[in-house]
Every structure is written in C-alpha cells, then in structure tokens.
C-alpha cells in the first residue's frame, strides 16, 4: 500500500509499504480524507520543533479490521481518528496539560495518516482516540476535527467576554477556524492580519470587521479607531512568524491576552520589549495541540452545524499527489484548506 514520507528537506515521497498488522486491541482504518496541516509543512520545509516527523494527523476513514479484544468498533464503521492520546493520570494530565504528557507524544498512527490504510494502536482505541461519525458528517468534514480541536483548546485557555474584540494574525485555515469560533463565542470586532492578499480576501467573506495587511503602516491606528482607542482584548497568533508575535503585543490592549498558536521553527528567537509586556500587564499563553476533550468539543460543533468547515476547503489532491498537495499548501498563494483523498480505496 502507499504512504507519504518526508524523504529530506523539501522532499516528500510515496513509498510502497506493508499493510499494518492488527494486534488484539488495535484496529486499522482505510483513509478516506486527511487534511494538510501547517505542522506537516514545517516538518518538510522548515525545522519542526516537535518530536514526530510523521505526515498526516487529520485522518478520517472506514474501519477495515479490528483486533479480537475490540468490542466498541466493527469493520465498516465510519470514524475520525486522533493521532495522540494522553495517559490522563500523570502530573501533566491531572493539571490540565494533557498535550505535555509523555504518553501523548508516544501514541502514533502507523505508518501515518497520509497512507492508504493505517493502524490505530490499542491505547488510542481504548482511550477515546476514535470517534464514530454520523452519516451526515462527511469524511472531509471529519478530517478537520483535529485542527478545530486545537483551536478550541486555545480558546479554552483564555478569559474573554461576549462582545470582546479579537485580532487573528495569520488568516490560513486554522486562522479562519479561529474566526468561526469568534463568531460562535460572540466576539463583536474581528480583525484578520496576513501578508497574503488571497487569504485576506477570503477572510472578508466571513463577515469580519476588517482584513488588514500585516505590513500596513496604519494597522495599529485602524485597530485603535475601531476599539475605542484601547486595542483588542485578545490577539491570536495563528502563524509561526515571529514578527506576528511582536505585532500582537502592540495590538492587544492593556490587560489583554496574546495566544501563541502557530507552530514556530525549532530554535526560533524573538526580541521583544519586555517592559511593554509588563507595563501593559499582557498575558501570553501558548497553546499546543489538543486533548480528547477538545476533540469531542470540536466534533460536536461540526456535528451540530455550528461550524461549517466545508467552507474552508479550496483544493483536493489524491494520495498519490501528496507531494503536490503539500507544496501547494506551502506556497499558499490561492489556497486555504487542502484535503488529501484516497482514490485507491474508495470502496
């Protein structure tokens, strides 16, 4: 069967590999749809700061085989699969830091989500890492449960009130998910920043307050004019750009919050005026990945139609075209969410 791998810097190859073997607590899934994520791009084109180099962690599909001890799932079930599942009992987990759990980083799909078929290990199966899909949720929608869950986790970490203002720096797919959540949570003013004119135009279709080019010299003044001269209550940095972090500190109001959401390159450095952070009492909160609670919350938002993730899809590629899909996402000139599908195993 086919699977996509990082061969080297900026190089993706499709390998023919053995179909994974199922142990008694495992199950295998035929991939139907898998989203391309910014962290995939960082693994290929950047210097990824996290341990796993596997591609494709947003997969959905159909259960193809179950181990003898698996009772909750059967062949033919339509499912979304989360690639990482924590232990729920360590010091990190009991303090709400599930994505810092050692078990979380050890649990992986094999060979990866960008494969014709992949194995879900027993731990993931027995600890909530597999969600059955209702018929009205498509495989493409389900493939966006994981990135939406990461966004949900970020929002769960911050204090905000209905009617607040938010600036989202980075209007890519997850940036747009933050826009959608802003609407769900009742934010009044929603500002999107990016250097990509296509994405700024795309953001304008979502009824935001304003789409602003990140290099606009009047950007700060535009924010002040529409926030009663305060600045935004919340700034979400949905890009790995360090300059966006610096800009967010300027845009946020006194006592406001900055969320570091985008994936930075390994060893990325930034120089900021820490006296400004101190004197403005700015709260800076990083948010990495998602827990099962976040995943289930995201699934519910999609299932109930509160978040229409289909609106974000601009391109679809076959698994055999994974290198092109990832390169297209890397360029980002005319794309938002890119989905990889599996034509080899449509039945």
C-alpha positions as CSV (number, residue, x, y, z in Angstrom):
1,X,0.0,0.0,0.0
2,X,1.0,3.6,-0.5
3,X,2.1,6.1,2.3
4,X,3.7,9.5,2.2
5,X,7.0,10.2,4.0
6,X,9.5,13.1,4.5
7,X,12.5,11.9,2.4
8,X,14.6,15.0,3.2
9,X,14.4,18.8,3.3
10,X,11.6,19.9,1.0
11,X,11.2,16.4,-0.4
12,X,8.1,14.1,0.0
13,X,8.0,10.7,-1.5
14,X,5.3,8.0,-1.8
15,X,6.5,4.6,-0.6
16,X,5.0,1.2,-1.0
17,X,4.9,-0.4,2.4
18,X,3.4,-3.4,4.1
19,X,-0.1,-3.2,5.3
20,X,0.0,-2.9,9.1
21,X,-0.8,-6.0,11.2
22,X,-3.6,-5.8,13.8
23,X,-2.9,-7.0,17.3
24,X,-5.8,-7.9,19.6
25,X,-6.5,-4.4,20.9
26,X,-5.8,-2.5,17.6
27,X,-7.8,-1.6,14.6
28,X,-7.0,-0.5,11.1
29,X,-8.7,2.3,9.1
30,X,-8.9,2.9,5.3
31,X,-8.1,6.6,4.9
32,X,-10.8,8.5,3.1
33,X,-9.7,12.1,3.8
34,X,-6.8,13.7,5.5
35,X,-6.2,17.4,5.9
36,X,-2.8,19.1,5.2
37,X,-1.6,20.9,8.4
38,X,0.9,23.7,8.9
39,X,2.9,21.3,11.1
40,X,3.2,18.9,8.2
41,X,4.7,21.8,6.2
42,X,7.1,22.7,9.0
43,X,8.4,19.1,9.0
44,X,9.1,19.2,5.3
45,X,10.1,22.8,4.6
46,X,11.1,24.1,8.0
47,X,12.7,22.9,11.2
48,X,9.9,21.3,13.2
49,X,10.1,21.8,16.9
50,X,8.2,18.7,18.0
51,X,9.5,15.1,18.0
52,X,7.2,13.3,15.4
53,X,8.0,13.6,11.7
54,X,5.0,11.6,10.6
55,X,2.8,13.2,8.0
56,X,-0.9,13.4,8.2
57,X,-2.6,13.7,11.6
58,X,-6.1,14.7,10.5
59,X,-7.4,11.5,9.0
60,X,-10.9,10.0,8.8
61,X,-12.0,6.8,7.1
62,X,-13.6,3.4,7.4
63,X,-12.6,0.7,9.9
64,X,-11.1,-2.2,7.9
65,X,-10.2,-4.7,10.6
66,X,-10.5,-4.9,14.4
67,X,-8.5,-6.9,16.9
68,X,-10.2,-9.7,18.8
69,X,-10.4,-7.6,22.0
70,X,-12.0,-4.6,20.3
71,X,-15.8,-4.5,21.1
72,X,-16.8,-0.9,20.5
73,X,-15.9,-0.8,16.8
74,X,-16.5,-3.1,13.9
75,X,-15.5,-3.3,10.2
76,X,-17.3,-0.7,8.2
77,X,-17.6,1.9,10.9
78,X,-17.1,5.5,9.7
79,X,-14.6,7.1,12.0
80,X,-12.3,10.1,12.8
81,X,-9.0,9.1,14.5
82,X,-6.9,11.2,16.8
83,X,-3.2,10.5,16.4
84,X,-2.2,11.3,20.0
85,X,-3.9,10.2,23.2
86,X,-2.6,11.0,26.7
87,X,-2.5,8.9,29.8
88,X,-4.9,11.0,31.9
89,X,-3.2,10.1,35.1
90,X,0.3,11.7,35.2
91,X,1.2,15.1,36.8
92,X,0.7,16.9,33.5
93,X,-2.7,15.4,32.7
94,X,-4.1,16.0,36.2
95,X,-3.1,19.6,35.8
96,X,-4.9,20.0,32.5
97,X,-1.7,19.8,30.5
98,X,-2.6,16.7,28.5
99,X,-0.6,17.6,25.5
100,X,2.6,17.7,27.6
101,X,2.1,14.1,28.7
102,X,4.8,11.7,27.6
103,X,2.3,9.1,26.5
104,X,0.7,11.7,24.3
105,X,3.8,12.1,22.2
106,X,4.4,8.3,22.1
107,X,1.0,7.3,20.7
108,X,1.0,7.5,16.9
109,X,-0.8,6.1,13.8
110,X,1.2,3.7,11.8
111,X,2.7,4.3,9.3
112,X,0.9,7.7,9.3
113,X,-2.3,9.4,8.4
114,X,-1.2,10.1,4.8
115,X,-1.5,6.4,3.9
116,X,-4.0,4.1,2.1
117,X,-4.6,2.4,5.4
118,X,-3.2,2.9,8.9
119,X,-3.1,1.2,12.2
120,X,-4.6,2.7,15.4
121,X,-2.8,1.3,18.4
122,X,-4.7,-0.3,21.3
123,X,-4.1,2.7,23.6
124,X,-5.8,5.1,21.2
125,X,-8.7,2.7,20.6
126,X,-9.3,2.1,24.3
127,X,-8.8,5.7,25.5
128,X,-11.1,7.7,23.3
129,X,-8.9,8.3,20.3
130,X,-11.5,7.0,17.8
131,X,-14.9,8.7,17.2
132,X,-17.7,7.2,15.2
133,X,-19.2,9.5,12.6
134,X,-22.9,10.1,11.9
135,X,-23.9,9.7,8.3
136,X,-24.4,13.5,7.9
137,X,-20.8,14.3,8.7
138,X,-18.6,13.7,5.6
139,X,-15.1,12.3,5.7
140,X,-13.8,15.7,4.6
141,X,-15.6,17.5,7.5
142,X,-14.3,14.9,9.9
143,X,-10.7,15.4,8.7
144,X,-11.0,18.9,10.1
145,X,-12.0,17.8,13.6
146,X,-8.4,17.8,14.8
147,X,-7.3,21.3,13.7
148,X,-10.6,22.7,15.0
149,X,-9.9,20.9,18.3
150,X,-6.5,22.7,18.6
151,X,-8.3,26.0,18.1
152,X,-10.9,25.0,20.8
153,X,-8.1,24.3,23.2
154,X,-6.7,27.7,22.7
155,X,-10.0,29.4,23.4
156,X,-10.5,27.3,26.5
157,X,-7.2,28.7,27.9
158,X,-8.2,32.3,27.8
159,X,-10.7,34.6,29.6
160,X,-13.0,36.5,27.3
161,X,-16.4,38.0,27.3
162,X,-19.2,38.1,24.7
163,X,-18.8,41.4,22.8
164,X,-15.0,41.4,23.1
165,X,-12.6,42.2,20.2
166,X,-10.1,39.8,18.7
167,X,-7.2,40.1,16.2
168,X,-6.2,36.9,14.4
169,X,-2.7,37.1,12.9
170,X,-2.5,34.6,10.2
171,X,-5.6,34.0,8.0
172,X,-4.8,30.5,7.0
173,X,-7.1,27.5,7.6
174,X,-6.7,27.5,11.4
175,X,-6.8,31.3,11.4
176,X,-10.2,31.0,9.7
177,X,-11.3,28.4,12.3
178,X,-10.5,31.0,14.9
179,X,-12.7,33.5,13.0
180,X,-15.5,30.9,13.1
181,X,-15.1,30.3,16.8
182,X,-15.0,34.1,17.3
183,X,-18.5,34.2,15.8
184,X,-19.7,31.3,17.9
185,X,-18.4,32.9,21.1
186,X,-20.0,36.3,20.3
187,X,-16.9,38.5,19.6
188,X,-18.0,41.9,18.3
189,X,-14.9,43.1,16.4
190,X,-12.9,40.5,14.5
191,X,-9.7,41.6,12.7
192,X,-7.6,39.4,10.4
193,X,-4.0,40.1,9.6
194,X,-1.9,38.4,6.8
195,X,0.6,39.2,4.1
196,X,-1.3,37.1,1.6
197,X,-3.9,39.1,-0.3
198,X,-5.9,35.9,-1.3
199,X,-6.3,35.0,2.3
200,X,-7.3,38.5,3.3
201,X,-9.9,38.4,0.6
202,X,-11.1,35.0,1.7
203,X,-11.4,36.2,5.3
204,X,-13.6,39.1,4.2
205,X,-16.2,36.5,3.1
206,X,-16.8,35.6,6.7
207,X,-18.3,38.9,7.9
208,X,-15.3,40.1,9.9
209,X,-14.7,43.7,10.9
210,X,-11.6,44.3,8.8
211,X,-8.9,42.4,6.9
212,X,-5.6,44.2,7.3
213,X,-2.3,43.6,5.5
214,X,0.3,42.8,8.2
215,X,2.7,45.4,6.8
216,X,0.2,48.2,6.6
217,X,1.8,51.2,8.4
218,X,-1.7,52.3,9.6
219,X,-2.6,48.9,11.1
220,X,-2.3,49.9,14.7
221,X,-4.3,53.1,14.2
222,X,-7.0,51.2,12.4
223,X,-7.3,48.9,15.4
224,X,-7.4,51.8,17.8
225,X,-10.1,53.5,15.8
226,X,-12.4,50.5,16.0
227,X,-11.8,49.6,19.6
228,X,-12.4,52.9,21.4
229,X,-8.7,53.6,21.4
230,X,-7.9,50.6,23.6
231,X,-6.6,47.8,21.3
232,X,-8.0,44.3,21.0
233,X,-8.9,42.2,24.0
234,X,-7.4,39.1,22.5
235,X,-4.8,38.5,19.9
236,X,-4.3,35.0,18.4
237,X,-1.1,34.4,16.6
238,X,-2.1,31.7,14.1
239,X,1.2,31.7,12.3
240,X,4.8,30.7,13.1
241,X,6.0,34.2,12.1
242,X,7.9,35.8,15.0
243,X,7.2,39.3,13.6
244,X,3.5,38.5,14.2
245,X,4.2,37.9,17.8
246,X,5.8,41.3,18.1
247,X,2.9,42.9,16.3
248,X,0.3,41.1,18.6
249,X,1.9,42.7,21.7
250,X,1.3,46.1,20.1
251,X,-2.2,45.4,19.0
252,X,-3.5,44.0,22.3
253,X,-5.0,46.3,24.9
254,X,-3.7,46.9,28.4
255,X,-4.5,43.8,30.4
256,X,-5.2,41.9,27.2
257,X,-4.1,38.4,26.1
258,X,-1.9,37.1,23.4
259,X,-2.3,33.4,22.4
260,X,0.7,31.8,20.7
261,X,-1.0,29.2,18.4
262,X,1.1,28.9,15.2
263,X,3.9,26.4,15.0
264,X,7.3,28.1,15.3
265,X,10.5,26.8,13.7
266,X,12.9,25.0,16.0
267,X,15.2,27.4,17.9
268,X,13.1,30.4,16.7
269,X,14.2,33.6,18.6
270,X,12.4,36.9,19.2
271,X,13.4,40.2,20.7
272,X,10.6,42.0,22.4
273,X,10.4,44.9,24.8
274,X,9.5,43.0,27.9
275,X,8.9,46.3,29.7
276,X,5.9,46.8,27.4
277,X,4.6,43.3,28.3
278,X,5.0,44.2,32.0
279,X,3.6,47.7,32.0
280,X,0.6,46.7,29.9
281,X,0.0,43.5,32.0
282,X,-0.2,41.4,28.9
283,X,-0.9,37.7,29.4
284,X,0.9,35.5,26.9
285,X,-0.5,31.9,26.6
286,X,1.0,29.2,24.3
287,X,-1.4,26.5,23.1
288,X,-0.1,23.3,21.6
289,X,-2.2,20.6,20.0
290,X,-5.5,19.2,21.5
291,X,-6.8,16.8,24.2
292,X,-9.7,14.4,23.7
293,X,-12.0,16.8,25.5
294,X,-11.1,19.4,22.9
295,X,-11.5,16.9,20.1
296,X,-15.0,15.9,21.3
297,X,-16.0,19.6,21.6
298,X,-14.8,20.3,18.1
299,X,-16.7,17.2,16.8
300,X,-19.9,18.4,18.4
301,X,-19.5,21.9,16.8
302,X,-19.2,20.3,13.4
303,X,-21.9,17.7,14.1
304,X,-24.4,20.3,15.2
305,X,-23.6,22.6,12.2
306,X,-22.3,25.5,14.4
307,X,-19.0,25.5,12.5
308,X,-19.2,24.9,8.7
309,X,-15.7,23.7,8.0
310,X,-16.6,22.8,4.4
311,X,-16.3,26.5,3.6
312,X,-12.6,26.3,4.1
313,X,-11.8,23.7,1.5
314,X,-10.3,25.1,-1.7
315,X,-8.3,22.1,-3.1
316,X,-8.3,18.3,-3.1
317,X,-5.5,16.0,-4.1
318,X,-5.2,12.3,-4.4
319,X,-2.8,10.4,-2.0
320,X,-0.5,9.7,-5.0
321,X,-0.3,13.5,-5.4
322,X,0.7,14.2,-1.8
323,X,3.9,15.9,-2.7
324,X,2.0,18.4,-4.9
325,X,-0.6,18.9,-2.2
326,X,2.0,19.7,0.4
327,X,3.9,22.0,-2.0
328,X,0.7,23.8,-2.9
329,X,-0.2,24.3,0.7
330,X,3.4,25.6,1.3
331,X,3.1,28.2,-1.4
332,X,-0.4,29.2,-0.1
333,X,-0.9,31.6,-3.0
334,X,-4.5,30.6,-3.7
335,X,-5.4,28.0,-1.1
336,X,-6.9,27.6,2.2
337,X,-7.7,24.0,3.5
338,X,-6.2,21.3,1.3
339,X,-7.6,17.8,1.6
340,X,-5.9,14.6,0.5
341,X,-8.2,11.7,-0.5
342,X,-7.6,8.1,-1.2
343,X,-8.9,7.0,-4.6
344,X,-7.2,3.6,-4.4
345,X,-9.6,2.6,-1.6
346,X,-12.8,4.3,-2.3
347,X,-14.9,1.1,-1.9
